[in-house]
Amino acid sequence: MTLKKFGRKPSGAHLQKIYQSPNYKDGSFKNLSPTEVMAAESGSMFKTLMEFMNKPKNTVPPSRLPSIKTELKNLKSDKTALVWFGHSSYFISMEGKTILVDPVFSGSASPLGLGFKSFDGSDVYKVEDFPEIDVLILTHDHYDHLDYDTILKLKPKIKHICTSLGVGSHLSYWGFDASIIREFDWWETDDIINGISLTAAPARHFSGRGIKRGQTLWSSFILKSNDWSIYIGADSGYDSHFKEIGEKFGPFDLAILEAGQYNVKWSAIHMMPEETVQATIDLNAKVLLPVHWGKFTLALHAWDEPIERVLLRAEKLNVKVSTPLIGEKVVLGESYPNKKWWR
């Protein structure tokens, strides 16, 4: 746990700001609703580990994933566009500015690179493919969202970082200038660039890169320009916060919501696909982009089960869903790819 990539717990000024948060109680951050990371009746951690050691073969794609290589440096500045890289990493071009969310391009969602390898074909983008990043958004500090190797390689390109309260302690430890880091508590809003605002909102999840959980905050984010509104859902179990966010900040032109890596054992912290569709309705979002699938095996379901279950429920509830290939461009108000490319 002394390796640098594990990060560093908040201290000093970071910790003093955390103490002032209404979401920090009894030594850790709390969800709005009582939440167990692992259901008490789910059995031992050893049993869960053994299930992963003997996971079904269909948790990994049978062949190399297809993809499209969009030239990120040449996205039209007069359009608000998005490119998904698998799992929860994506690039947004808005008002001529570049925004990158939770980038993981090291080939693994594990701190030591020994497990949770990315699917064949899902790592077609490298750090070298990116232009300068006006804003890097980091939702929380789990390894499949905050990747040490990727962040260090991106460092010369990053102008500003927006993240959840306490996560800046890792970044400062890794040599980032504190002046470019903006930490958010839930419901805080800031004009991050001219014409673009960012608001942190609740999510039902947890945090931690070591043994102790909840020392940094986890957040969803609301990204707004003069013309468009995007909900960056991050990791979250289903709860009433989606409806509250929809009432306060909706309607949304696009909701980017996790739909994969679920299990009934941890359903409080990761939505089932059907709940993802309901969250889209709660948020009053026009289009759903399901993420948190298509790159890593972090659960025991079939690798393509999340998107199939999302589409089945979305059809019943009349929710529009976009299903781009990795690297395929989504243009708000204009182009929402929906091919069933995984079949």
C-alpha positions as CSV (number, residue, x, y, z in Angstrom):
1,M,0.0,0.0,0.0
2,T,3.0,2.3,0.0
3,L,3.3,2.4,-3.8
4,K,2.6,5.8,-5.2
5,K,-0.2,4.7,-7.4
6,F,-2.4,3.9,-4.3
7,G,-2.5,7.7,-3.7
8,R,-2.6,9.5,-0.4
9,K,-5.4,10.1,2.1
10,P,-6.4,13.8,2.6
11,S,-4.5,15.7,5.2
12,G,-3.9,19.4,6.1
13,A,-6.0,21.8,4.1
14,H,-7.7,19.0,2.2
15,L,-8.8,17.4,5.4
16,Q,-10.0,20.7,7.0
17,K,-12.3,21.3,4.0
18,I,-13.6,17.7,4.3
19,Y,-14.5,18.3,8.0
20,Q,-16.8,21.1,6.9
21,S,-18.8,19.0,4.5
22,P,-22.3,18.0,5.7
23,N,-21.7,14.7,3.8
24,Y,-18.8,13.7,6.1
25,K,-19.8,12.1,9.4
26,D,-18.1,9.8,11.9
27,G,-14.8,9.7,10.0
28,S,-16.1,9.0,6.5
29,F,-18.3,10.3,3.7
30,K,-21.9,8.9,3.7
31,N,-24.5,8.3,1.1
32,L,-27.9,10.1,1.4
33,S,-29.6,6.8,2.1
34,P,-28.1,4.0,4.4
35,T,-26.0,1.9,2.0
36,E,-24.2,-1.4,2.4
37,V,-21.4,-1.9,-0.1
38,M,-22.0,-5.7,0.1
39,A,-25.3,-7.1,1.2
40,A,-25.0,-8.8,4.5
41,E,-26.6,-12.0,3.3
42,S,-24.3,-12.4,0.3
43,G,-21.8,-14.6,2.0
44,S,-18.1,-14.3,2.8
45,M,-15.6,-12.3,0.8
46,F,-13.7,-15.6,0.2
47,K,-16.8,-17.0,-1.5
48,T,-17.1,-14.0,-3.7
49,L,-13.4,-14.2,-4.6
50,M,-13.8,-17.9,-5.6
51,E,-16.8,-17.0,-7.8
52,F,-14.6,-14.5,-9.7
53,M,-11.8,-17.1,-10.0
54,N,-14.2,-19.4,-11.7
55,K,-16.3,-16.8,-13.6
56,P,-18.2,-17.9,-16.8
57,K,-16.4,-17.6,-20.2
58,N,-19.1,-15.3,-21.5
59,T,-17.9,-12.5,-19.2
60,V,-15.4,-11.7,-22.0
61,P,-16.2,-11.0,-25.7
62,P,-15.6,-14.1,-27.9
63,S,-13.6,-11.9,-30.4
64,R,-11.9,-8.6,-30.8
65,L,-14.3,-5.7,-30.3
66,P,-15.0,-3.4,-33.4
67,S,-14.2,0.3,-33.0
68,I,-14.0,3.6,-34.9
69,K,-11.0,5.9,-34.7
70,T,-12.4,9.4,-34.6
71,E,-9.7,12.1,-34.9
72,L,-10.2,13.8,-31.5
73,K,-8.1,16.8,-32.4
74,N,-10.4,17.7,-35.3
75,L,-13.9,17.5,-33.7
76,K,-16.0,20.4,-35.0
77,S,-15.9,23.3,-32.5
78,D,-19.5,24.4,-33.4
79,K,-21.0,21.1,-32.3
80,T,-21.3,19.5,-28.9
81,A,-20.0,16.0,-29.5
82,L,-19.0,13.0,-27.4
83,V,-16.7,10.0,-28.0
84,W,-16.9,6.9,-25.7
85,F,-13.8,4.8,-25.0
86,G,-15.5,1.9,-23.2
87,H,-16.4,1.6,-19.5
88,S,-16.7,5.1,-18.1
89,S,-14.1,7.0,-20.1
90,Y,-15.3,9.6,-22.7
91,F,-14.3,12.8,-24.4
92,I,-16.6,15.8,-24.8
93,S,-16.2,18.7,-27.2
94,M,-18.4,21.6,-26.0
95,E,-18.3,25.3,-26.9
96,G,-15.0,24.6,-28.6
97,K,-13.5,23.3,-25.3
98,T,-12.2,19.8,-24.6
99,I,-13.4,17.8,-21.6
100,L,-12.2,14.3,-20.6
101,V,-14.0,12.1,-18.0
102,D,-12.5,9.3,-16.0
103,P,-9.8,8.2,-18.5
104,V,-8.4,4.7,-18.1
105,F,-6.0,3.7,-21.0
106,S,-3.4,1.6,-19.2
107,G,-5.1,-1.7,-20.2
108,S,-6.1,-2.6,-16.7
109,A,-8.5,-1.6,-14.0
110,S,-6.2,-2.9,-11.3
111,P,-3.6,-0.8,-9.5
112,L,-0.9,-3.4,-10.1
113,G,-2.0,-4.4,-13.6
114,L,-2.4,-8.0,-12.6
115,G,-6.1,-8.4,-13.2
116,F,-9.2,-6.8,-14.7
117,K,-7.6,-6.5,-18.2
118,S,-9.3,-4.5,-20.9
119,F,-11.1,-6.4,-23.6
120,D,-9.3,-7.0,-26.9
121,G,-10.1,-4.1,-29.2
122,S,-11.2,-1.7,-26.4
123,D,-7.9,0.1,-26.1
124,V,-7.6,1.6,-29.6
125,Y,-7.0,5.1,-28.1
126,K,-3.8,6.2,-26.5
127,V,-2.8,9.4,-24.6
128,E,-1.0,10.5,-27.8
129,D,-4.4,10.7,-29.6
130,F,-5.7,13.5,-27.4
131,P,-5.4,17.3,-27.8
132,E,-4.9,19.6,-24.9
133,I,-7.5,18.9,-22.2
134,D,-9.3,22.1,-21.0
135,V,-11.0,20.2,-18.2
136,L,-10.4,16.8,-16.7
137,I,-13.4,15.5,-14.7
138,L,-12.7,12.7,-12.2
139,T,-15.9,11.4,-10.5
140,H,-14.2,9.4,-7.7
141,D,-11.0,7.6,-6.9
142,H,-11.6,3.9,-7.8
143,Y,-9.0,2.4,-10.1
144,D,-11.4,1.9,-13.0
145,H,-12.1,5.7,-13.0
146,L,-8.8,7.2,-11.7
147,D,-5.9,5.5,-13.3
148,Y,-2.5,6.5,-12.1
149,D,-0.6,5.6,-15.3
150,T,-3.0,7.3,-17.6
151,I,-3.2,10.5,-15.5
152,L,0.6,10.8,-15.4
153,K,0.9,10.5,-19.1
154,L,-1.9,13.0,-19.7
155,K,-0.4,15.5,-17.2
156,P,1.3,17.8,-19.7
157,K,-2.0,18.2,-21.6
158,I,-4.3,19.0,-18.7
159,K,-5.2,22.6,-18.0
160,H,-7.8,22.2,-15.2
161,I,-9.1,19.3,-13.1
162,C,-12.5,19.1,-11.5
163,T,-13.2,16.3,-9.0
164,S,-14.9,15.3,-5.9
165,L,-13.9,16.5,-2.4
166,G,-10.7,14.9,-1.2
167,V,-9.6,13.4,-4.5
168,G,-7.2,16.3,-5.0
169,S,-5.0,14.8,-2.2
170,H,-4.1,11.9,-4.6
171,L,-3.4,14.4,-7.5
172,S,-1.2,16.7,-5.3
173,Y,0.8,13.6,-4.2
174,W,1.3,12.7,-7.8
175,G,2.8,16.2,-8.6
176,F,-0.2,18.1,-10.0
177,D,-0.2,21.8,-9.2
178,A,-2.9,22.5,-6.6
179,S,-3.9,25.7,-8.4
180,I,-5.4,23.7,-11.3
181,I,-7.5,21.4,-9.1
182,R,-11.1,22.3,-8.2
183,E,-12.8,20.0,-5.6
184,F,-16.5,19.9,-5.4
185,D,-18.9,18.9,-2.6
186,W,-22.4,17.9,-3.6
187,W,-24.6,20.7,-4.9
188,E,-21.6,23.1,-5.5
189,T,-21.5,24.8,-8.9
190,D,-18.7,26.6,-10.7
191,D,-18.2,28.2,-14.1
192,I,-15.3,26.1,-15.1
193,I,-14.7,27.7,-18.5
194,N,-16.4,30.6,-20.2
195,G,-19.9,29.5,-21.1
196,I,-19.7,26.2,-19.3
197,S,-20.8,25.4,-15.8
198,L,-20.3,22.2,-13.7
199,T,-22.3,21.1,-10.7
200,A,-21.5,18.2,-8.4
201,A,-24.5,16.1,-7.4
202,P,-25.0,13.0,-5.2
203,A,-24.4,9.5,-6.3
204,R,-25.0,6.3,-4.2
205,H,-21.6,4.6,-4.1
206,F,-18.3,4.7,-2.1
207,S,-14.7,5.5,-2.5
208,G,-11.2,4.2,-1.6
209,R,-7.9,3.1,-3.1
210,G,-6.8,1.3,0.0
211,I,-8.4,-0.6,2.9
212,K,-10.3,2.3,4.4
213,R,-13.4,3.5,2.5
214,G,-15.1,6.8,2.3
215,Q,-12.1,9.2,2.9
216,T,-12.9,11.0,-0.4
217,L,-16.2,11.9,-1.9
218,W,-17.9,10.3,-5.0
219,S,-20.1,12.5,-7.3
220,S,-22.1,12.7,-10.4
221,F,-21.8,15.9,-12.3
222,I,-24.1,18.2,-14.3
223,L,-22.4,19.8,-17.3
224,K,-24.2,22.8,-18.9
225,S,-23.5,25.2,-21.7
226,N,-25.7,27.9,-23.1
227,D,-27.4,25.3,-25.4
228,W,-26.9,21.8,-23.9
229,S,-27.2,20.0,-20.6
230,I,-25.4,16.7,-19.9
231,Y,-25.7,14.5,-16.8
232,I,-22.5,12.6,-16.0
233,G,-23.8,9.8,-13.9
234,A,-20.6,8.1,-12.6
235,D,-21.1,5.0,-10.4
236,S,-24.3,4.8,-8.4
237,G,-26.9,2.6,-7.1
238,Y,-30.5,3.5,-7.8
239,D,-32.1,5.9,-5.3
240,S,-34.3,9.0,-5.0
241,H,-31.4,11.4,-5.9
242,F,-32.0,10.9,-9.6
243,K,-35.5,12.4,-9.3
244,E,-34.2,15.2,-7.1
245,I,-31.5,16.0,-9.7
246,G,-34.0,15.9,-12.5
247,E,-36.3,18.3,-10.7
248,K,-33.5,20.7,-9.8
249,F,-31.5,20.7,-13.1
250,G,-33.5,18.9,-15.8
251,P,-34.4,18.4,-18.5
252,F,-31.1,16.9,-19.8
253,D,-30.2,16.5,-23.4
254,L,-28.1,13.4,-22.6
255,A,-27.8,11.2,-19.5
256,I,-24.6,9.2,-19.3
257,L,-25.4,6.4,-16.8
258,E,-23.7,3.2,-15.7
259,A,-25.4,0.0,-16.8
260,G,-22.8,-2.7,-16.2
261,Q,-20.7,-4.5,-13.6
262,Y,-23.7,-5.2,-11.4
263,N,-24.6,-8.0,-9.0
264,V,-27.5,-8.4,-6.6
265,K,-24.8,-8.6,-3.8
266,W,-23.8,-5.0,-4.4
267,S,-27.1,-3.6,-5.9
268,A,-27.0,-0.7,-3.5
269,I,-23.9,0.8,-5.2
270,H,-24.4,-0.3,-8.8
271,M,-27.7,-0.1,-10.7
272,M,-29.3,-3.0,-12.5
273,P,-29.8,-2.2,-16.2
274,E,-33.6,-1.8,-15.7
275,E,-32.9,0.8,-13.0
276,T,-30.6,2.7,-15.4
277,V,-33.5,3.2,-17.7
278,Q,-35.7,4.3,-14.8
279,A,-33.0,6.8,-13.7
280,T,-33.1,8.3,-17.2
281,I,-36.8,8.9,-16.8
282,D,-36.3,10.3,-13.2
283,L,-33.7,12.7,-14.6
284,N,-36.0,13.8,-17.4
285,A,-33.3,13.1,-20.0
286,K,-34.0,12.9,-23.7
287,V,-31.4,10.3,-24.5
288,L,-29.6,7.6,-22.5
289,L,-25.9,6.7,-23.2
290,P,-25.2,3.5,-21.2
291,V,-21.6,3.2,-19.9
292,H,-19.6,1.2,-17.4
293,W,-19.6,-1.8,-19.8
294,G,-17.7,-2.9,-22.9
295,K,-14.1,-2.8,-21.5
296,F,-13.6,-4.7,-18.2
297,T,-15.0,-7.7,-16.4
298,L,-15.8,-6.5,-12.9
299,A,-18.8,-8.7,-12.4
300,L,-20.1,-12.2,-13.3
301,H,-22.7,-11.3,-15.9
302,A,-22.2,-11.9,-19.6
303,W,-20.2,-9.0,-21.1
304,D,-23.0,-7.9,-23.4
305,E,-25.9,-8.6,-21.0
306,P,-26.1,-5.0,-19.7
307,I,-26.8,-3.4,-23.0
308,E,-29.3,-6.1,-24.0
309,R,-31.2,-5.6,-20.7
310,V,-31.1,-1.8,-21.1
311,L,-32.6,-1.9,-24.6
312,L,-35.3,-4.4,-23.6
313,R,-36.5,-2.1,-20.8
314,A,-36.0,1.1,-22.8
315,E,-38.3,-0.2,-25.5
316,K,-41.0,-0.9,-23.0
317,L,-40.7,2.5,-21.4
318,N,-40.1,4.5,-24.6
319,V,-36.6,5.7,-23.7
320,K,-34.2,6.7,-26.5
321,V,-30.8,5.0,-26.2
322,S,-27.6,5.6,-28.1
323,T,-25.2,2.7,-28.4
324,P,-22.0,4.0,-30.2
325,L,-19.1,1.8,-30.9
326,I,-15.9,2.6,-29.0
327,G,-14.6,5.7,-30.7
328,E,-17.8,6.5,-32.6
329,K,-19.0,10.1,-32.4
330,V,-22.2,11.2,-30.8
331,V,-23.4,14.7,-31.8
332,L,-26.0,16.2,-29.5
333,G,-29.2,17.1,-31.3
334,E,-27.9,15.5,-34.5
335,S,-26.5,12.0,-34.4
336,Y,-27.1,9.3,-31.8
337,P,-25.6,6.0,-33.2
338,N,-27.7,3.0,-32.3
339,K,-26.3,0.0,-34.1
340,K,-26.3,-3.3,-32.2
341,W,-22.6,-3.7,-32.9
342,W,-21.9,-6.2,-30.1
343,R,-24.1,-9.0,-31.6
